[in-house]
Amino acid sequence: MVATKGQAVRIHPFRLVGLLMPLEAGTPAQIAFAVPKRHVKLAVDRNRVRRHMREAYRQNKHRWYGQLGGRQCAWLLTFQGPKPLPWSEASGKITRIFDRWTQEHASVGR
């Protein structure tokens, strides 16, 4: 449902699709991470990209939860690049893409 009805933001090589919706869990947000085999062939590289995505999200999620303003959201973060990025670059882009999504689609005043 998130992938088909959500609002998308793209900062190469990441794509974030999110949908403000009530969740069964009591958490402010649920997130899924996807690294398609089509883009990253080796499993070790896909796992590294997924680890970087999860860690960048974990370190910054408190900021984005506050911007949701008590509403709940489901997100899908997809890596669409041909090769893994260094940690510093991946972390910066993931932070920017979530900041942009929350500003455009989930600002508290909306």
N, C-alpha and C positions, 0 to 999 in steps of 0.2 A: 504494500500500500504506500509506503514512504517513497519507494523508487518511482511509482507511477503518478502519484498525486502531490508529491512534495515540491518545494521550491529549491532550485539548484543554484549553487555558486561554484565558480571554477577558478582556481589559481593553479596553473600548470605545475606539476603533474597530478594535482589532487582535484577531486570533485566532491562537493558536499551537498547532499540532498537532505532536507529536513521538513518535518511536518509538525505543526502544533496540533496536538491531539491528546485526549485523556488516555492515560496508560493504566494498565492493571496494577503495575508496581507502584509503590509509593514514592519512587525517586523522581526528581525533576526531569530527568532525561534518560533515554536508552540509546545506545549507539552500537552500530555494526561496522566492522572494518572489512573491506574487500580489496584483495590484490589478485587480479585475474592472471591465470596462467598464460593467457594470450600475450600479456605485456611483459611479465617477468617469468622466464622459463624455469629457472632453478628454484627448487623448494627452499633452499637455504636463504636465497635472496628474498623470496616472498615472505618468509618468516621474519627476516631482519626488518623489512619494510613494515610489516604488521606490528612488530615490537616497537619500532620508532613511533608509529601512529598512536598506539595505545599509550605509550609513555608521555608523549606530547599532550595528549588529551588528559591524562591523569594529572599532570602537573598544573594544568590551567583550567580545569573544569569548574572550579569554584567561581571564577569570573563569569563564565557563561551562564551558570545556574542563576546567579544574581540578576543577569540581564533578562532572564525569562519572566521575572516578576511573578513567581508563584504558579505559572502555567507549566504544563508538561509538554515534552517534545521528543520526537524520535528522529534520529539522524542516521545517515548512511554515508560513510567516508570511503571513497574509492581512490586507489592509486592507479593512474593511467599513463605512467611514464615507462620508457623502455628499460631503464636501469635504476637501481636504488640510489637514493641521495645520501650525502653525508648527514649525520645527526643534526648539526647546527642548521643546515639549510632546510631539512625536512621539518624540524621543530618550528622554525620561523614561519614557513609557509602554512603549516597546519594552524598555528596560532592566528595568522592573518585571515585564513579562510573562515575560521569559526567567528572571529571578531566581525568580519564582513557579513556573515549570515545573520548573526544576532542583531546587528545594526539595521540591516535591510528588512528582516522578517519577524523579529521577535522583540523589538524595542518595547520597553515597559509602557510607553505612551500609546501604543497601538491598541 
